[in-house]
Each structure stands twice: as C-alpha cells, then as structure tokens.
C-alpha cells in the first residue's frame, strides 16, 4: 500500500497543501502537476461542441473503447480529471487503460482538506441514442467493463468506492453498480462486470458515467478501467470477445536501460543487448493460432536495422482466455551500426491473429461487419529508445513524480557503464512548473560513501512541456567508470518534483539522504527521470591562462549585511529560494558591494552576478 495514514512510510504530497507531519522526510511518489490551460476559448468551444452533440450528433450502438490509443477520446467521453496510461494497469485486458483518483487533469487536489472525502474524477460517455430499439432488442442491452483497484497507483481504502451511474429520461443520474475499496487482493487482477441497461434508460440522450468517491486531497484511492463495451444483442454471459490483444509496452532491447549512448553500442553492445519481451491476452473463448513479429528501425529514416522475428508462431497455440509473456530473439552483437549521428531506435511489435472488425451478423454466406469496432487496433505497439549520448532507465513518459522534502536533502540515481567515460552534462525532468527558477546543487559521486566529485549550484529552468528535460552542462572533465551516481541537493523543505516513469522498475537504483545517512529506496517503483550525458573524450580543455579571481562573499551566514569583494561586477541581483528577484538595498564600498538584509526574512538567498561575460552565483543563508 503506497499511502499510510500515519505518514510513517511512503506517501503523497500536493503542491499548495501543508502537511503537519512533513518533517518525516522520505523519498515519496507524488502526483504530477499539469500546467493549466490558459485559453478560455477552448472551454467555450468544448461546451458548444457538447451542446451540439446533445442535440444533433448522438452516438449509436455499439460503444467501445479499450484506450489503446493512449488518450481519452473526446468523441466518446467527457472527462473530469481522468487520464489514460499505457503503464498504470497491471495485466490489463488490452494495452492502455484509464484511471480515476483524487486529483484533476492538472495534478491538483480537488480539496485542500487532508481527510475530506467526496466526488473526485469522473468519466462520462457522450450521449447515446437508445430510443430506436425493437421489442426483441430491449432486453439485450448490456454494458461490460474491466476494473482494477490501485494498479500501479494507490490502493483504495474501505471508505472509498468506484460507482457506475446511468442517466434516466429526466436527465437524472441513478447509481447501478459500485465497488468498495480495502481489499488488497484485487490489485493484481482485473475484474470484468456486465450490467444490463434496462428499458427505463432507453432514450435518445442516454449516458453512463464512472465516478471516483474517496479522498480528495491527492492521488489516493486509484481505480483503473479498461475495455468498456456497450451494445445490444448481448446477455449476462457475453464476457468473451473475438479479440487477441497486446497488453503491455515491449521491453527495451538494452536490458534495464531505456537509452544507451551510440558509442557504447558501437564498442560494447554485448554488455547491454537482450531479448524484447511482450505479453498478449486471448479474450476469446476459443483457442487461436497466432504469430508475432518484432522489428527494429531507425525512427528518423525508417531504415530497417534488424528483423528479430518475422511471423514467429506462438507455441503452444494460445488457449481460450490465456495470457502469456513471450520473448523475441536478441539483436545481433556484431551488427554494423552505420548511423554516425544520434538517432532514435523504434521497436515495432505486432501480432498476426486474424483479428478484424466486429461481426454484426451472418446471413448465409454474407457477413456484415461493424466498422466502428476494429479489433486490430490493439495488436500493434511501438517503443522508442534514444541512441544518443546518454544513459536512461526511463522511456520519456511521465506517469507520476517523486522527490524528498528536506532542506539539505540529497537525491541520487545509480548508473553503471562498461567504458570509462566523461560526464559532460546531466538532464532532469522537473515536473512542477511552479518550481522553475528555484536553486538546487547538482552533484556527481563515484561512491555515496565519499564526497561528490562534482557539485555546482544551478537554477531549475523554465520549460514548455511536462515531458521536457532540463539540461545542465558540467563544463568539467568528470571521468567515471563502473558504478557512479548523479543527483542533487535541495535548499528547502518543499518537494522538488522529478518525473517518474512506470514502464519498468529501477527503484533499487534510487538513493536518498535526509538525515545524514544514505538510504536505498524500497518503497517507490518506477524509473526516476534523471540522465547522465556521456563522452569518450575529454569534454573541455583546461584554459592555459590563469583562472579569474573569484568574488569573495562574507559573512555567510549573514546577519544584516553581505560584503562582496570584487574589482568590478557588471550585473548584480538577489533572488529568494523560489527564484524570485527581490529588491534589496545595494551600496558601493571601496572593495566592492554591500547588500543589506536587515529587513529581510531568514532563509536562503541566491546572489547572481555577471563578471567579464560570465554569470556566477553565490548561495547565502540569512540568520
């Protein structure tokens, strides 16, 4: 269970909510704050579109969505806070799920009251016209779906529930089904439900909705949904589908890594290469012979790098309802990597199953298909792995965030490389846009039992997309081999949000230090999105001229005035711990500048200055 009400183990935190027990600093999984949409025109446009659909563009049967697109389809759903994910479900019926919890689509809690329960996420179908059903069809309308408690999220408690509502002809919602949380045994299995839509709901504006009822102060009490299907000519035993599906993203051919530098593949490919793993589910009640193909291509050029498998039979023949994992062959170690420039390697995996459109009816030799249900859509998956200059565990997708909440706390991610290399930079996916401009101290370690071999204070930069990485050039010749660690130290008790990818699990390579001793993570699963950029050559040449004299700042800590000794400073600014520039009184004296802090709050400040076209910063503490 990821959340403990006593806050003694792993928990969650939301921006803007202050927890009275935040002194219990831990490495924790966090919701990912999503940037707000700034256009009111979009909301107006969506409202107009929905109104037009209500009047003129109602859906008709069948209604089907397995979320294999990785999106919440706006032509099928009206969503409040519900997101799609390719990784959050555990053994789903098909690739892709959606999930409901206590935060909205921007990652913000629905309530600032820590223990408040109520209505959270909501997934509502667009209007469906059920008014034209014949008498024989009236009793054959059923809605089926698969649900899972928690998945890779947080387990619902016994006062949390997932509800299903139908809209009656008066436009009122009636609850027709619910499930209560608290049973941890259901986290590993999806359960299928099938609910009859009785005649009282057979009207031209029928809608159904799933609703999360639970804690509203964070991403607690997660419910996962998949394979939602509403149609006529069904009965309560109609629980099988002529559909064979892939159920997870393919694994990386680079073993535990999602990205490997090109020079490493050219020199020591055998250290990294392994088979690609997939998984399928036969949703039919009949056995079906199936084959699979796995190809690797250059995503930029489309050039085929290697066919690992081509129409390879899955043996033994998959049985009715069977779920099975399978492996490709391994990429050849002696392959010639002709690419001279960095590129993206695309793994394409698909099943040959005989899947086609849903059969509507069979009249003699004539088969009528329903083209709104294409069972082939979940037979193909793609996975992209960068082959550039960095190592990475993650696949670039942000599922959650993770971090610590301790001033002077440190977070580190362990890597290992076969070739002695130089670290030329570090990239980190910071997911909280509100924390841009804040200061951290970037670090590199040979061993966590020793002082870092590199440390430099940097500012979290502004980014435009939640999946964007901030890149920090080291500008130094930091040579590593074997195991090494990258990370940072923070200067506040606020969580510093770092992206967490759930496509695989490298949690054992995450370490944190909040009390003077390093601890290995054993609570949060996933891949922390921090990457070392590497080079086999020295990164910078040492300048022949003498290094410029550093600016001397004293005393530090500061009581009321800070002295900066320097012959000249072209620009000078003072920033608080959140990266905001403040108006501090600055005066000259014979050796430099004096900055006054007599009327300022205690805490950490950053002094930034430009000297001889080089920008530098000094971190100080005002007591």
N, C-alpha and C positions, 0 to 999 in steps of 0.2 A: 504494500500500500504506500503510495507516494506522499500522502499527507497525513500528518499526525497532529491531532488537535492540541497536544501538549507542546508542540514545536520542539520535540526532542530529537526528531530525525528529519528526513528530507521534507521540505515544504515548498510553498509557492509564495511569491510576493508580487504585488501590483503597484505600478507607479501611482503615486498620489495617496496611497494608503499607508499609514504609520502603524506598525505593529508594536505593541508594548513589549514584546519579547524579542525584538530584533537584535538584542545583544548576543543571542545564541547564534553566532555567525556560523554558517555552514555553506558548503557548496550545494546549490539548490537549482532545481529546474524551475523555470519561470515562464509566464506567458510572453508571447512576442508582441510588443506594442506595434500596432499597424498605423501608418500615417493617415491622418484624417483626409477625407475627400473635401477639397476646397470649393467645389463647384455646386452652387445651389441649383444651377440649370439642370444638372444631371438628375437630381432628386425630382425636380419638376417633370422632366422628361419621362422618368420611370413611372411617376404617378399617372401621367397622361397615358402612357403605354398600357398600364394595368387597367385603367378605366376603359380604354378602347377594347382590351381583351375581354373584360367583363361583359361588354355589350355585344361585340361583333365577332370575336375570334376565340371562341371557346374550344378547348381541346376535345377530342373524341377518343374513344377506346381504340386500342389499348394504350395505357400509360405505363412507361417502363424506363427505368434509369438504373444503371449499375455503377455510375460515377467513374467509369474507366477513362473518361476524358480528363480527369483530374480537376474538373471545375464544377461549380454549382450552375447548372444550365438555367439561364434566365428565361428561356422559352418554356420551361417546365415548372420552375419554382419561384416563389417569393421567399427570401431568406432573411432572417434576423440573426446575425452572428454565426450562422452555420458555415463551416469551411469544408472543403474537400481535401483529401490527403491520399497519397499513394503509399504511405508507410505506417499510418497510425493503427490500422486494423491488424489484428493477429490472426493469420489464416482466414482471410475473408473468402466469401464465395467467388469473388472475381476481383481483378486488380482495381484498386481505387475504392475509397469509402467516403462518407461524410461523417462529421462528428458534432455533437452538441455539448456545451458546457456553460460555465458562468461568466464568460467574457464575450464581448461583442466582436465584430469583424476587425476592429482596430486594436484588439488586445486589451481593452479597458473593461474593468469590472462593471457589472450592472448596478452595484451598490458599494458604498464606502463603509457600510456597517459590516464588521467582520463576520458575524454569525447570522446575518439576515438570509432567510430562505424565500424563494419565490420563483416567478417565471423567468427563465433565462433564455437560451437560444430557442429559435422556432423555425421550422421548415414547413412551408405551406405550399401545397400544389396550386398551380393556376387553375381557373375554373374548368370543369369537365362537364360536358353535356351528357347527362344520363336520362334525358326526357323521352327519347325515342325508342326505348327498349320494348320488345314484344312481350306478350304474356309468358311465353316459354322462357324468355331470357331473363325475366325479372328476378328469378330466384337463383341466378347463376353468376351474379357479380361478386367477385371476391378480390380483396387486396391482400397481397402477401409481401413480406419483407424479412430481412435478416437483421438482428440486433446483437450487440455485444456490449457488456459493461466494461468500461475502462479502456480496453485495447492497450495501447502504449501510453495512455493518459492516466488519469487518477480514478481510483475505484469509488463508485458511488456508495454513500453510507445508507443506513436503513431508513433514514427520513428523506431520501432523495428518490425521485422517480422519473421515468420516461413515459409520456402519455401520448395516445393517439386520439384525435378528435375528428368527427365528421360534421360537416355543415348541413343543417336541415334547410327546408324550403323557405323558412322565415329568416334565414341568414344567421341563425344561432348555432353555436358550437356545442356538440354533445360528445362527452368522453365515451369511447367504446372499448378502450384497452389501456392497461398500464402495467408497468413492471417496477418493483421496488428494489432499491439497491441493498448492499450489505452482504451479498453472497459472493465471496471471493472466488469460488469455484467456477463461476461463469466467465472469468476474464480470458480464458484460453479458447473458448468455443463460441461460435456464432449460433444463435438460435433462430429458427425460422418460425414465423407466425403467419396464419392466414385468417382473415376476418371477413365475414360476409357483409356486403353493403346492402342492407335491407331496403325494401321498396320506399320507405318514408324518406330516403335520401335520393331517390331517383328524380332529380330535377335538373334544369338546364344550367344551373350555377353551382353544381356540387363541387366541394373542395374537401381535402383532408389535410391534416397537419400533425406533425410530431412536435412535442414541446418538452423542454427540459425544465423540471421542477427541482430546485436544490439550492445549494449555497451560491450566492450572487456576488461574492467578494473576490472571485478569482476563477481560474480554470479548473475548478474542482468538479467532481462527480461527472465524469465524461461518459457519454453514451455514443456508440458507433452504429451507423446504419449502412446497409448495402442492399442492392438488388431488390428494388421496390417495383412491384408489378401489380397493376390493376387492370382487370379485363372481365368480359362476360364469358359464358360457356365454360365456367370453372366449377369446382366443388371443393369441399374442405380437404380432400385428399390430393389436390392438384399441387404437389410440392416438388415436382421434378420438371426439368426444362431440357430441351434438346440443345444444350449449350455446353461446350467444353471451354474452359477459361484458364488463362494465366492468372495467377493470384498474387504475385509479388514482382518487384523490380529485379532484374537479373543482378547477380553479384558481380563484383569487379574482377577482371582477369588479373589484377595486380594484388591479389590476396587481400590483406586488411586495408590496403590503401585505395583511395578513390582517384588519386592522381600521382604520377611518378614523373620526374624530370626526363626529358628526351635523352640527355647524355647518359643517364642510368640505364635506360633500356638498350642503348647502343653498346654499353660496356658490360653490364652485368644483368641482363634480362632474366637469367635463370634464378636470381635471388628473389624475384617478385612474381613470376608468372605462375598461374594456376588455372584450373577449370572455372567456367562460369556456371553458377547454379541457378536453376529456375524452379518453379513449382506450378502444378496445374491442378484443377478440380474438374471432375466429370459430374456435371449437375443433372445428368440424365439417369434414368433407372434402367439403362441398358449399357452393356459393355460397348466400347468403341475403339477400334484400331486407330492409333494416332502417330504422327511423326513430328519431329521438331527440327528447326534449322537455326543455327547461330552464325552470324556474320560479323566481322569487324571491318569498319570502313573509316576512311578519313572524312570527317564530317564536313570540312571546308570544301574539299574537291570531289567528294563522292567516290573516290577511288577505293576499290576493294583491297584490303590488306590481307585478309585471310578468311576462308570459309572453314570454320571449326567443325560444323556439322551441316549436312545437307540432306533433308528428308530422312533423318535417322529414326527408325522405328522405336517407339517406347515399348520396351519389353519388360515384363509380360504385358499383354493387352490390358489397358485400363478398364477396371470393372465399374459397375454402376455405383455412382456416388463416391468414387475413390478420389482421394487427394494424395499427390505423390511429388516428392522432390526429385530432380534429375540434374545431371551434370553434362556439360559439353566436354569436348576434347580440350587440351591445353594448347595455347598459342605456341607455335614452334619457336624454340630458343634461338635457332640460327636464322631467323627471319631477317631480311635486309631492311633496316629502317631507312628508306630512301628519303624521307622527309628531312630537310635541313632546317626548316623553320618550325617553331612550335605549332601544334595543331590539336584538334580535339578528336579523340578516338570514340566512335559510336559503336556500341554493341547492339545489334538487332537480333531479337529472339522472337520466333513466331511458331505457332502450332499449325499443322495441317490436319484438320479434324473432320472435314466435311460439313462444318457449320455453315448455315445460310440464313436467309430471312425466315421469320416465324411462319409456319404453315397455318393459313387461315382456314382452309377447307380443302377436301379432296373429293372430287366428283368424277368417278371412273378413273380415267387416265389424266384428268385435268387437275393440277394442283394450283391453288390460289395462295399467293404469299402476301404477308403483310409487311410492306417495306418500311414501316416505322420501327420495326424491331429487327435489327441486324445483329445476329449472334456472333458475327465475325469481329466485332469491334474490340472484344477483349481477348483476341487471340494473338495480338502483337504488342510487344513492349520494347522500348528503347532506353538505353542508359548511356550517358555521355561522360567520358573520363578525359580530363585535360592532360595532354602530354606537352608540358611547357617547361618551366624552370622550378616548380615547387612540388613538395610532398603534401598530401592531404588525406585525411581519413574521410572527410565529408564528400557529398556529391553536389554541393552547392545549393541544396534546398533547405529552407528554414522551416522547421516544424515547431520548435519551441525555442526558448532561450535558457541560458544558465549563467550563474555567477555567484559571487560571495558578497556579503555586506559587512565588511570590516575595514576600517581605516588601517592602512599599512598592511592589509592582507594581500597575499600573492596567489596567483593562479598560474599553473604551468601545464603544458601538454608535452608528453614524451614522444620523440621520434627516434627512428634508427635508420641509418643508411650505410650501405656496404662500402661506398667510396669516400675517402677523405675529401671534404668539400669546404667551401667558404659560404657562410650565410651572408647574402647580400641584402636581404630585406625580410620583413615579416608582414603578412596581411591578416587582418582580423575582421570578422563580420560583427560589427556593433549594431544591434537591432533596435535600440531605443533612440529615436531621433531627438528626443528631449535632452540627451546627454552629449550632443555634439559640442565641441569647444571645451569639454572637461579634460583635465590633465591626468595622465597615467605615466608610470615609469616602465618603459619597455625593457625586457630582460632576456638574456640567453644564459643557460647553465650547461656546463659539462656534467655536473653532478649536483643534485639538490642538497647534498651534504656540505657543499662548499659555496663560497660567494659566487655571484654571477660573473661570467667572463665579459659580459656587456650589459650596460644599463644606460638608458637615456630617457629623459622626460619628453613626452610628446603630447599633443592635443588630439582628441578624437575629432576627426574632420566631419564636415557636412557631406552627406550622401543623398542620392535621389531615390534609391530603390532599396527595399528591405533586404534583398539578397546581395547587395553590393559590398565588396570588401574594401576596407581602408588599408592602403599600402604604406609602409614605413621603411624607407631606405636606411640601412645601418651606416653606410659610408665608412665602414671599417673592415679590416681583414680578420674576421672571426672564423677561425678554422675549427671544424668539428669532424668527428668520425665515430662510428658506432652509435651509441645512445647519446642523445642530447635533448635539451628541453627549451621551449620558448614560452613566453608568457609576459605577465606584467604585474606591477604592484599598483594599488589604487590608494587615493588620498582621502576618501570619505567613507562613511558608513552606508552609503547608498549602494544598491546592487548596480554593478556595471554589466549591462546585458550583452551577452555574446551568443551568437546563433548556435542552435543545437539541431543537428540533422539526425533523423531517426531511421535512416535507411539501413544502417548496420550499427554495431556497438563496439566502440573503442573506449568505453568508460574507464577501463582499468588503466589507461594511459593518461588519465587526468589526475592532477595532484593540486592540493591547495594548502595554504599555510595561513591560519587566522589566529594562532595562539603561540607562535614561536617555534612550532614543530610541523613538519610536513606530514600530510595525511593523504593516502591514496583513496580516490573516490570509489565507493562501493554502493552508492545509492542511485545515482543518475545514470541512465543508459542512453546511448546515442554517441554522436560524433561532434565534439566541440570544434567550431569553425575558426581555427587558427592555423595558418600555414607558413612554413619556412620556405623562402625563395633561395635557391642554391646556385653555386657556380663552381666549376672545377678549377677555375683560375682565380688569382687574386682579384679582389673587387676594385680596390683603389690603390694607387701608387702613393707612397709616402712623399709628401712635399719636401723638396730639398731645402727650401727656406725655413727659417725658424718659425715655430708656431706663434700665432699672435698672442699677446698678453691677455689673459682672461680678466674680465671685470670682477672686482672684489666687492662682495656684498656682506655687510656686517652691521650690527649683530644679528644673529639668526639662531634662536628665536628673537623676534622683535618685540619690544615693549611699547614704544611710541614712535621712534624714528629709525629708518633704514638708511644707511650710507652706501652709496655706490661709488667706488673709486675707479675712474676711467678717464683717459685723456680726452676722449670725445665719444658721444653717443648720438647717432643720427635720429633715432626714434626711440621712444620710451613709453610703455603702457603698463597698467596694473590691472590684473584680472582676478575675480574671485574663483572659488573652487568649481563653480559651474561654468566657467569660461566666459563670464560676462565682464566687459570692460567697466571699470569703476573710475569715478572722478576723484583721484587722490591729489592732495596738495604736494607739488614738487618744486624744490628750490635748488639753486646752484650753491656750491661751496668750492673752495679752492682746489679740491681733488676730484670733484665730480658732482654728484647729485645727492639730495636728501629727499626721501619720500616720507611723508607724515602719515602715521596710522593712529594718532591719538583718539580720533572719533570713530574708529572702525571696530567692527565686531571681531572677536577672537576667531582664529581659524587659519586655513591655508590659503595663501595668495600666490599668484604667479606674476613675476616681473619679466616682461618681454622687451627686448631692445634690439636695435639694428646697429651694427658697427662694421664699417668697411664692407658693406653689401652682404653681410652675413647676419642672419637672425639667430639670436640666442635667447634662452630663458633661464630664470633662477626661481626656484621654489622656496618660499619662506613661510614661517609659522609666526603668527601674531598671538602673543600671550595676553 
